[in-house]
Amino acid sequence: MFNHYAVAPDTSGGTRHFSLAKYLNQLGHHVTIVASSFDHATRKDLYLTPESNHRFMTIDSVPFLWIRTSTYTGNTLARLLNMLSFAHRITKLPQLKNLPPPDLIW
């Protein structure tokens, strides 16, 4: 599940993607959430160390792949660049090749 703004359940923001992934995983599906590590609400990089550009992490049985994106404040050109950097990085990250191919894209 690709969602630039997905967050962990202990973070403020919409966690519906986490809840959906958890439910689908309980039904026997294999859902991984791929999201930006830069948190829109706090304007902080929450999940990565300065040395890393990505991180796999499992939170309450839901696998996440956090991707480093550029930072921004406000609704400016920098936010658009943040979105573009996410789209670019998910197409170039070799770790995505380790994930199974999707059964469904919606």
Secondary structure in CASP SS format (residue, H / E / C, confidence):
PFRMAT SS
TARGET T0000
AUTHOR 0000-0000-0000
METHOD secondary structure of the structure
MODEL  1
M C 1.00
F E 1.00
N C 1.00
H C 1.00
Y C 1.00
A C 1.00
V C 1.00
A C 1.00
P C 1.00
D C 1.00
T C 1.00
S C 1.00
G C 1.00
G C 1.00
T C 1.00
R H 1.00
H H 1.00
F H 1.00
S H 1.00
L H 1.00
A H 1.00
K H 1.00
Y H 1.00
L H 1.00
N H 1.00
Q H 1.00
L C 1.00
G C 1.00
H C 1.00
H C 1.00
V C 1.00
T C 1.00
I E 1.00
V E 1.00
A E 1.00
S E 1.00
S C 1.00
F E 1.00
D E 1.00
H C 1.00
A C 1.00
T C 1.00
R C 1.00
K E 1.00
D E 1.00
L C 1.00
Y C 1.00
L C 1.00
T C 1.00
P C 1.00
E C 1.00
S C 1.00
N C 1.00
H E 1.00
R E 1.00
F E 1.00
M E 1.00
T E 1.00
I E 1.00
D C 1.00
S C 1.00
V E 1.00
P E 1.00
F E 1.00
L E 1.00
W E 1.00
I E 1.00
R C 1.00
T C 1.00
S C 1.00
T C 1.00
Y C 1.00
T C 1.00
G C 1.00
N C 1.00
T C 1.00
L H 1.00
A H 1.00
R H 1.00
L H 1.00
L H 1.00
N H 1.00
M H 1.00
L H 1.00
S H 1.00
F H 1.00
A H 1.00
H H 1.00
R H 1.00
I H 1.00
T H 1.00
K H 1.00
L C 1.00
P H 1.00
Q H 1.00
L H 1.00
K H 1.00
N H 1.00
L C 1.00
P C 1.00
P C 1.00
P C 1.00
D C 1.00
L C 1.00
I C 1.00
W C 1.00
END
